[in-house]
Amino acid sequence: MQPQHSYSILFRALFFYISTTLLFVATTAIVPVTGVHPEATVTIGTAAVLTFITLILFCRRDKLPLKQTGVYLHKQSIPRFLKGFVVGLLMVLAWVLLVICVTPFRLSLGAMPRFGTVFSALLLYLLVAAREELVFRSYFLTRLATGYNNMAALMIVTIVFILEHRLAGMSWRMSVIGSGTGGLLFGLAALKTKGLALPIGLHSAWNFGRWMFGLTGSPGIWQYTNTKGNEAYGETVALMLHAIIFLIAITGILISGKTTNRPFLRAITKIFK
């Protein structure tokens, strides 16, 4: 491919990302003024709809079918979403249990939230995952993949994903290890399945699971407590375990569809088929 054409694709892909980001910033500024509730859900939902409209406009501009960006429904969409959601919840559970076993963090049952609270949290994190996957793993990722290759596209999108979370207030360590491994997993899931159902399932379940265990800054079903003086150690080990769990999931995506004689790898492969 000619360099000039590659630069043109890179420009359009980045312009799509910048456009959707500006729409999100505008939505977060405008929706609170309207006084609608729940504010966060309406904000994210509105941003997701605007992102989808932007995607359609960019696809029409490039004479590109939506299917090529992974945004389409087919018979495997719901099964893949549900599989991703279950795997995402299991990843959170495994992470929390490991953290409790090897760090000073302890888990206690908080005040049982109402069904409406749980449903609202689930809806919010579904919308968060849908918006972010539309932004990062639809036009942005697939357009770069056509201009370069899957690996280069994945690296560029993941770097932008890391930078966005850093600008949102995360530490560099959490942005690179936490968001970075997440970006790689969700991006690989999108490329492997040529769709967004699996990454949306994984992404929404991971965020919702973290909410359930009180890890999002708002009360969940359980609450974390930590021995004072050991916070730094606990956070470091928890982040390392986070990376290990995501790397195992990434390995599952990479080897899915390939034959292997090792029982552990064969089990992982079956999960992501």
C-alpha positions in Angstrom: 0.0 0.0 0.0 1.3 3.5 -0.9 2.4 5.6 2.1 0.1 8.5 1.1 -2.9 6.2 1.2 -1.8 4.8 4.6 -1.5 8.3 6.0 -5.0 9.1 4.7 -6.5 6.1 6.5 -4.6 7.0 9.7 -5.9 10.6 9.5 -9.6 9.5 8.9 -9.3 6.9 11.7 -8.0 9.5 14.2 -10.5 12.1 13.0 -13.3 9.6 13.8 -11.8 9.1 17.3 -11.5 12.8 17.9 -15.0 13.5 16.6 -16.6 10.9 18.9 -14.5 12.2 21.9 -15.6 15.8 21.3 -19.2 14.6 21.1 -18.7 12.8 24.5 -17.2 15.9 26.1 -20.1 18.0 24.8 -22.7 15.5 26.1 -21.1 15.4 29.5 -21.4 19.2 29.6 -25.0 19.5 28.2 -26.9 16.7 29.8 -26.3 17.8 33.5 -27.8 21.2 32.7 -31.1 19.5 31.5 -31.6 18.0 35.0 -32.6 14.6 33.6 -32.0 11.5 35.8 -30.2 9.2 36.1 -27.6 11.7 34.8 -24.7 9.3 34.2 -26.9 6.7 32.3 -28.5 9.4 30.1 -25.1 11.0 29.4 -23.5 7.7 28.3 -26.5 6.6 26.4 -26.7 9.8 24.5 -23.0 9.7 23.7 -23.4 6.1 22.5 -26.2 7.0 20.1 -24.2 10.0 18.8 -21.2 7.8 18.3 -23.3 5.3 16.3 -24.6 8.1 14.1 -21.1 9.3 13.6 -20.0 5.8 12.6 -22.8 5.7 10.0 -21.7 9.0 8.6 -18.0 8.0 8.3 -19.0 4.6 6.7 -21.1 6.4 4.1 -18.3 8.9 3.5 -15.9 5.9 2.8 -18.6 3.8 1.1 -18.0 1.2 3.7 -20.6 -1.3 4.9 -21.3 -1.2 8.6 -20.6 -5.0 8.7 -17.0 -4.3 7.8 -16.6 -2.4 11.0 -18.0 -5.2 13.1 -21.3 -3.4 13.8 -24.0 -5.8 12.7 -26.3 -8.5 14.2 -26.1 -12.2 13.2 -27.0 -15.5 14.8 -23.8 -15.6 16.8 -24.1 -12.1 18.3 -26.2 -12.9 21.4 -24.3 -16.2 22.2 -21.0 -14.3 21.8 -22.2 -11.5 24.0 -23.4 -13.8 26.7 -20.2 -15.9 26.5 -18.2 -12.7 26.9 -20.3 -11.5 29.8 -20.0 -14.8 31.7 -16.2 -14.9 31.1 -15.9 -11.3 32.1 -17.6 -12.0 35.4 -15.5 -15.1 36.0 -12.4 -13.0 35.4 -13.5 -10.4 38.0 -14.3 -13.2 40.5 -11.0 -14.9 40.0 -9.1 -11.6 40.4 -11.0 -10.7 43.6 -10.4 -14.2 45.1 -6.7 -14.1 44.3 -6.3 -10.6 45.7 -8.0 -11.6 49.0 -5.7 -14.6 49.3 -2.4 -12.8 48.8 -3.0 -9.2 49.9 -4.3 -7.4 53.0 -7.5 -6.6 51.2 -10.6 -8.1 52.7 -14.1 -8.3 51.4 -17.3 -7.7 53.4 -20.9 -7.7 52.4 -22.3 -4.1 52.3 -25.9 -2.9 52.5 -27.9 -5.0 50.0 -28.8 -2.7 47.1 -32.3 -2.7 45.7 -33.0 -4.5 42.4 -33.4 -1.1 40.7 -29.9 0.0 41.8 -28.4 -3.2 40.5 -30.3 -2.9 37.2 -29.3 0.7 36.8 -25.6 -0.2 37.4 -25.9 -3.0 34.8 -27.5 -0.7 32.2 -24.9 2.0 32.8 -21.9 -0.4 32.3 -23.5 -1.9 29.3 -23.8 1.5 27.8 -20.2 2.4 28.8 -18.9 -0.7 27.1 -21.0 -0.2 24.0 -19.9 3.4 23.6 -16.2 2.6 24.1 -16.3 -0.4 21.8 -18.0 1.7 19.1 -15.3 4.4 19.5 -12.3 2.2 19.7 -13.1 -1.2 18.1 -15.4 -0.4 15.2 -14.3 2.2 12.5 -11.1 3.2 14.4 -9.7 -0.3 14.6 -11.0 -1.9 11.4 -10.1 1.1 9.3 -6.5 1.1 10.6 -6.4 -2.7 10.0 -7.2 -2.2 6.3 -4.5 0.5 5.9 -1.8 -1.3 7.8 -2.4 -4.7 9.5 -4.2 -6.1 12.5 -1.2 -5.9 14.9 -0.3 -2.3 14.0 -4.0 -1.3 14.2 -4.3 -3.0 17.6 -1.2 -1.2 18.9 -2.3 2.2 17.8 -5.8 1.9 19.2 -4.5 0.5 22.5 -2.1 3.4 22.9 -4.9 5.8 22.3 -7.0 3.8 24.8 -4.3 4.1 27.4 -3.8 7.8 26.8 -7.5 8.5 27.1 -7.6 6.8 30.5 -4.5 8.6 31.6 -6.1 12.0 30.7 -9.2 10.9 32.5 -7.2 10.9 35.8 -5.8 7.3 36.0 -2.1 6.9 37.1 0.3 5.9 34.3 0.8 2.5 36.0 -3.0 1.7 36.0 -3.5 3.2 32.6 -0.7 1.1 31.0 -1.2 -2.2 32.8 -4.9 -2.0 33.6 -6.4 -0.2 30.6 -3.6 -1.5 28.3 -4.3 -5.2 28.9 -8.0 -4.5 28.7 -7.5 -2.7 25.4 -5.5 -5.6 24.0 -8.1 -8.2 25.1 -11.1 -6.2 23.7 -9.3 -5.4 20.5 -8.2 -9.0 19.9 -11.8 -10.2 20.6 -13.1 -7.7 18.0 -10.6 -8.7 15.4 -10.9 -12.4 16.0 -14.7 -12.5 15.8 -15.0 -9.6 13.3 -17.7 -8.1 15.6 -18.4 -6.2 18.8 -20.6 -8.7 20.6 -17.8 -10.5 22.4 -15.8 -7.4 23.4 -18.9 -5.7 24.6 -19.8 -8.7 26.7 -16.3 -8.9 28.2 -16.0 -5.2 28.8 -19.4 -4.6 30.4 -19.1 -7.7 32.6 -15.6 -6.6 33.8 -16.9 -3.1 34.7 -20.1 -4.4 36.3 -18.2 -7.0 38.3 -15.9 -4.4 39.6 -19.0 -2.4 40.7 -20.4 -5.4 42.5 -17.2 -5.7 44.5 -17.1 -2.0 45.3 -14.2 -1.2 43.1 -15.6 1.6 41.0 -15.7 4.3 43.6 -19.4 3.8 44.3 -21.1 1.3 46.7 -21.7 -2.2 45.3 -22.9 -5.4 46.8 -19.6 -6.0 48.6 -17.0 -3.6 50.0 -13.2 -3.8 50.0 -11.3 -3.0 53.2 -7.5 -2.8 53.6 -5.0 -3.0 56.4 -3.6 0.5 56.9 0.0 0.8 56.0 -0.2 -1.9 53.3 -2.2 -0.1 50.7 0.8 0.3 48.3 1.7 -3.4 48.5 -1.9 -4.5 48.1 -2.4 -2.3 45.1 0.8 -3.4 43.4 -0.1 -7.1 43.8 -3.7 -6.6 42.7 -2.5 -4.9 39.5 0.0 -7.7 38.8 -2.8 -10.3 39.3 -5.0 -8.2 37.0 -2.4 -8.3 34.3 -2.0 -12.1 34.7 -5.7 -12.7 34.4 -6.0 -10.5 31.3 -2.9 -12.1 29.7 -4.5 -15.6 30.2 -7.7 -14.3 28.5 -5.6 -12.8 25.7 -3.8 -16.1 25.2 -7.3 -17.7 25.0 -8.2 -15.3 22.2 -5.0 -15.8 20.3 -5.1 -19.6 20.3 -8.9 -19.9 19.8 -9.6 -22.0 16.8 -6.2 -23.7 16.9 -5.7 -27.3 18.0 -3.6 -28.0 21.1 -2.8 -31.1 23.1 -2.4 -29.3 26.5 -5.6 -29.7 28.6 -5.3 -26.2 30.2 -4.9 -24.4 26.9 -7.5 -26.6 25.3 -10.0 -25.5 28.0 -9.2 -21.8 27.4 -9.6 -22.3 23.6 -13.1 -23.7 24.0 -14.2 -20.7 26.0 -13.3 -18.2 23.3 -14.5 -20.2 20.3 
